[in-house]
């Protein structure tokens, strides 16, 4: 269980690093990192990770329709959250 928790913390760390890039003004690099991480997580990835990542990925989009699509992914992932996670 500890190894899984450490792995999950590593994912949140990577999300946080991309968020720092985003807030620092490097939207393109943040978008690239979020995209790679999204592909790694996959559809069955941890719901909290997918929700968090999709929420921030929405903020990197230039097109409002793309931003909405990512926000909807975040909401869909949030529906998969439980009390434990």
C-alpha positions in Angstrom: 0.0 0.0 0.0 2.8 2.4 0.8 4.3 2.0 -2.7 1.0 2.8 -4.3 0.6 5.9 -2.1 4.1 7.0 -3.0 3.3 6.4 -6.7 0.1 8.5 -6.4 2.0 11.2 -4.6 4.4 11.2 -7.6 1.5 11.8 -10.0 0.2 14.7 -7.9 3.8 16.1 -7.8 4.0 16.0 -11.6 0.6 17.7 -11.9 1.8 20.3 -9.5 4.9 20.9 -11.5 2.8 21.4 -14.6 0.5 23.8 -12.7 3.6 25.8 -11.7 4.5 26.1 -15.4 1.0 27.2 -16.2 0.9 29.8 -13.5 4.4 31.0 -14.6 3.1 31.7 -18.1 4.3 28.6 -20.0 0.9 27.4 -21.1 2.3 25.3 -24.0 4.7 23.3 -21.9 2.1 22.8 -19.2 -0.4 21.6 -21.8 2.2 19.2 -23.2 3.0 17.8 -19.7 -0.7 17.5 -18.9 -1.3 15.7 -22.2 1.5 13.2 -21.5 0.3 12.5 -18.0 -3.3 12.1 -19.2 -2.2 9.5 -21.6 -0.3 7.7 -18.9 -3.3 7.7 -16.5 -5.8 6.4 -19.0 -9.5 6.0 -18.6 -9.1 3.8 -15.6 -6.6 6.0 -13.7 -7.2 7.4 -10.3 -10.3 9.6 -10.3 -8.7 12.3 -8.2 -5.7 12.5 -10.5 -7.9 12.6 -13.6 -10.2 15.3 -12.1 -7.3 17.5 -11.0 -5.4 17.1 -14.2 -8.5 17.7 -16.5 -9.4 20.8 -14.4 -6.0 22.4 -15.0 -5.7 21.1 -18.6 -8.9 23.2 -19.3 -7.0 26.3 -18.2 -4.3 25.7 -20.9 -6.8 25.6 -23.8 -7.0 28.4 -26.3 -10.4 27.4 -27.7 -13.4 27.8 -25.4 -14.9 24.5 -26.7 -11.8 22.6 -25.9 -11.7 24.2 -22.4 -15.3 23.1 -21.8 -14.5 19.6 -23.0 -11.7 19.4 -20.4 -13.9 20.8 -17.7 -16.5 18.2 -18.5 -13.8 15.5 -18.2 -13.0 16.9 -14.8 -16.6 16.7 -13.7 -16.9 13.1 -15.1 -13.8 12.1 -13.1 -15.2 13.8 -10.0 -18.3 11.6 -10.2 -15.9 8.6 -9.7 -14.5 9.9 -6.4 -15.4 8.1 -3.2 -15.0 9.0 0.5 -11.7 7.1 0.5 -10.4 9.1 -2.5 
